Amino acid sequence: MWFYCLVLLLNIVGFASQDAAAKKRDPLTDADQLRQVATVPGKRLALYTKFAEGRLLAIEQLRSDAKAAEGRGKKIHDLLEDFTAILDEINDNLDMYQGRPLNDADRKDFHQQLKAVIEAGGRFEVELKALKTAAETDPQIKKEAADFQSVLQDALDALKSTTDMAREYLNDQDSSADKKK
């Protein structure tokens, strides 16, 4: 009897863990594109920036679509989590490629993408702050903000970290280039 109880318990635990794994979302649904540029640092950064921009665009579309009101707060929450996860990937890639010996073309491309990450960071900050302001002033968004307020702050913090890191690495590259001259 105890054996059957043990088997039943193991099956329940197994199904619960499978269900939890199935519910975990992957913010990088376009992983095939990333594999194609796996060894090209600048192109990887460009893709990640594009993915992050896509999440913010989706949030803006949700905010402007009256038909999407049901569950909008949760959807914004999920998109902000994805946005933050993508920024974490950008940080990981910045760390991975900074200081690594790159050929001239890859170094130049990486340098350009550092600038692009910083520039995009400015646009992203404007959009996130607009969402934060709307959550404080717009009555409809204010109701929904309880679903995404904490992840919005996480996204702002992650964005600051990403742009700070990109600026630091850009300055390091510029300093190294000046020393070589």
C-alpha positions in Angstrom: 0.0 0.0 0.0 2.7 2.4 0.9 4.4 1.7 -2.4 1.3 2.8 -4.3 1.1 6.0 -2.3 4.7 6.7 -3.0 4.2 6.2 -6.8 1.1 8.4 -6.7 3.0 11.1 -4.9 5.9 11.0 -7.4 3.5 11.2 -10.3 1.8 14.2 -8.8 5.1 15.9 -8.2 6.3 15.1 -11.7 3.1 16.5 -13.3 3.4 19.7 -11.2 7.0 20.3 -12.2 6.2 19.7 -15.8 3.3 22.1 -15.6 5.6 24.8 -14.0 8.2 24.3 -16.7 5.5 24.6 -19.4 4.3 27.9 -18.0 7.8 29.5 -17.9 7.9 32.0 -20.8 10.9 32.6 -23.0 11.3 36.3 -23.9 13.6 35.3 -26.8 11.2 33.5 -29.2 13.4 34.5 -32.1 16.4 32.5 -30.9 17.1 31.3 -34.5 18.0 34.8 -35.5 20.5 34.9 -32.5 22.1 31.6 -33.5 22.7 33.0 -37.0 24.8 35.9 -35.5 26.2 34.0 -32.5 29.8 35.0 -33.3 29.2 38.5 -34.4 29.0 40.7 -31.3 27.6 43.9 -33.0 24.8 42.1 -34.8 23.8 40.2 -31.6 23.5 43.6 -29.7 21.5 45.0 -32.6 19.1 42.0 -32.4 18.7 42.3 -28.7 18.0 46.0 -29.0 15.4 45.3 -31.7 13.8 42.7 -29.4 13.6 45.1 -26.5 12.2 47.8 -28.7 9.5 45.3 -29.9 8.4 44.7 -26.3 8.0 48.4 -25.7 6.1 48.8 -29.0 3.8 46.0 -27.9 3.1 47.8 -24.6 2.3 51.0 -26.4 -0.1 49.2 -28.7 -1.8 47.6 -25.7 -2.2 51.0 -24.1 -3.7 52.6 -27.2 -6.1 49.7 -28.0 -9.4 50.0 -26.1 -10.3 46.4 -27.1 -7.3 45.1 -25.2 -8.4 46.5 -21.9 -9.2 43.0 -20.4 -6.0 41.6 -18.8 -4.0 44.6 -20.1 -2.1 45.0 -16.7 -1.0 41.4 -16.7 0.0 41.6 -20.4 2.1 44.8 -19.7 3.6 43.0 -16.7 4.7 40.1 -18.9 6.1 42.4 -21.6 8.1 44.4 -19.0 9.5 41.2 -17.6 10.5 40.2 -21.2 12.0 43.6 -21.7 14.1 43.3 -18.5 15.2 39.8 -19.4 16.4 41.1 -22.8 18.3 43.9 -21.1 20.0 41.3 -19.0 21.0 39.4 -22.1 22.4 42.7 -23.5 24.5 43.1 -20.3 25.7 39.5 -20.6 26.8 40.1 -24.2 28.5 43.4 -23.3 30.4 41.6 -20.6 31.2 38.7 -22.8 32.6 40.8 -25.7 34.2 43.7 -23.8 38.0 43.3 -23.7 37.9 40.2 -25.9 40.2 40.3 -28.9 38.1 41.1 -32.0 39.0 41.6 -35.6 38.9 45.1 -36.8 35.4 44.8 -38.5 33.9 43.2 -35.4 35.5 45.8 -33.1 34.2 48.6 -35.2 30.7 47.1 -35.4 30.7 46.4 -31.6 31.7 50.1 -31.0 28.8 51.3 -33.2 26.4 49.0 -31.4 27.5 50.3 -28.0 26.5 53.8 -29.3 23.2 52.3 -30.6 22.5 50.7 -27.2 23.0 54.0 -25.5 20.8 55.8 -28.0 18.1 53.2 -27.7 18.4 53.4 -23.9 17.4 57.1 -24.1 14.3 56.3 -26.2 13.4 53.4 -23.9 13.7 55.5 -20.8 11.3 58.1 -22.3 8.8 55.3 -23.1 9.1 53.7 -19.6 8.7 57.0 -17.9 5.7 57.8 -20.0 4.2 54.5 -18.8 5.0 55.3 -15.2 3.4 58.8 -15.6 0.3 57.2 -17.2 0.1 54.8 -14.3 0.0 57.7 -11.9 -2.4 60.0 -13.8 -4.5 58.0 -16.3 -7.5 56.5 -14.4 -7.7 53.4 -16.5 -3.9 52.7 -16.5 -3.9 53.5 -12.8 -6.2 50.6 -12.1 -4.1 48.3 -14.1 -0.8 49.5 -12.7 -1.0 47.3 -9.7 -0.3 44.4 -12.0 3.0 45.9 -13.4 4.2 48.6 -11.1 7.1 46.6 -9.5 8.3 45.2 -12.8 8.2 48.7 -14.3 10.7 49.8 -11.7 12.8 46.7 -12.4 12.8 47.6 -16.1 13.9 51.2 -15.3 16.7 49.9 -13.1 17.8 47.3 -15.6 17.8 50.0 -18.4 20.0 52.3 -16.3 22.4 49.4 -15.7 22.6 48.6 -19.4 23.2 52.1 -20.6 25.7 52.7 -17.8 27.6 49.6 -18.8 27.5 50.5 -22.5 28.8 54.0 -21.8 31.6 52.6 -19.6 32.6 50.1 -22.3 32.4 52.7 -25.1 34.7 55.0 -23.0 37.1 52.1 -22.4 37.2 51.4 -26.2 37.7 55.1 -27.0 40.5 55.3 -24.4 42.2 52.2 -25.8 42.0 53.6 -29.3 43.5 56.9 -28.2 46.4 55.1 -26.5 47.1 53.1 -29.7 47.5 56.4 -31.6 
